[in-house]
Amino acid sequence: MKAIINTDASNTISKIDNRIYGSFIEQLGRAVYTGIYQPAHSEADEEGFRKDVIKAVKSLHVPLIRYPGGNFLSQYKWEDGIGPKDQRPTRLDIAWRELETNQFGLHEFMHWSKKVGAVPNMAVNLGTRGIQEAADLVEYCNFPSGTKLSDLRVKNGDPKPFAIKTWCLGNEMDGPWEIGTKTASEYAHLANETAKAMKQVDDSIELVACGSSSLDNPTFGTWEETVLDECYDNVDYLSLHRYYGYYGDDDPTELDNFLAKNEDLDQFISGVVAMCDAVQARKRSSKQINLSFDEWNVWYHSNDADTKIKPWQVGPHLLEDVYNFEDALLVGSLLMTLLKHADRVKIACLAQLVNVIAPIMTDTDGGVWLQSIYYPFMQMATYGHGVVLNSSVDVPTYNSRQFKNVPLMDSVTIYNKDANELIVFAENKSQRENADLSINPTGFDIDHIVEATQFYGYDVKADNRDGKMAIRPLTSVELTGENISAKLEPLSWNMIRMA
Ligand code: AHR
């Protein structure tokens, strides 16, 4: 198969907001306890954070981390996680039916996120709590000092304000599973009043309102419209959540369908953008609402195992999906799809980061291992900076069970002016054919290949528990004049950096 990418420096989609490479830590399962925080582990630092995990997170180059949930959020009291650890209460986490010891809380998260080089995307509980508790949390975190709550932060060891900029107004408030789920109009009113109060405390913050927690929720569409109608002037982003699974092991063509699920993500984003813009037009507003895709990933492997977990444990093995090679290919395509919407998707969070549906896993008594999905994400988060180009891509397409006209090679082209680099991420979705790729760049001064890599050659069901998966050099890449050619193996993830 032939694949041609024609790309022109003057034809751009958008500058990339680096927060599109964000992730998520929820107080759930082993994300925190025996994940990022394990004081008794040989790798623990002076604050109890695992240094091996910090190293793996830093190598992933995640710039923003959402916290503390997730479903956990909608029943959480942030005050339980501050102050002397021996005085913090153990509580029932009634969202996940775990025990929460609160040994890790707000200050620990702020210290840990600094150590991994990320900024927080903090969330306030609008399930069981409301306006006052949210405003109190902003005061505690962001007010310099001289008030009861800001002085309490100082007393608890952090004299400088946390200066948290981005805040989520609740989590999945449309979901029937959520503690304190709301109708669209109930949520819209509470979110708007909470937004007003939080911005009264600190008018430099920006706020994310809950959109639909899935494209499949029956209220999708009317939810967005109702929420934006009421909150438009006081919020900055609308959230989207979406998880994908592989549901058809007995069907030999299901892999083609699974690898095309980024088409669904694309439609979801386009639909929500259209809804935001319809409300903007109706309101005759000059303000544009952007998107925070603050939960996305593959999630299905652990579903059965999770039904067998005994309730009321600390740090149970919940949502521990072990990802295989086909998952890595889909995650690559999903992130490319987010980038192709970089004009509107300003924040996105791979859900999640450690142990819970995560690229990074820990052995409680051992080390860290990296899942298959770590690799495409890490390459894009490390090198995918600058502007996304509006390239024209000429490639054959295929039809799958759910999707029509799916390009056999998915790609995104990025120009990093600061590094003077043109970067192509490309995935060959064909199970049988090579993609003979030609890249024709116009308006760039390219004279060498900085790096070309390929991730391929694994059984689609293979995972990385043995740690053998690796990114290898792409040896077939050639530069002739300004034109670049490369042979992309069937089912391969590729990165070509040129300068
Ligand atoms: O990320 C796991 C869960 O998925 C989150 O707690 C929730 O927001 C979503 O349903």
Residues whose N, C-alpha, C, O or C-beta is under 5 A from the ligand:
A	BS01	AHR	G70 N71 F72 E172 A351
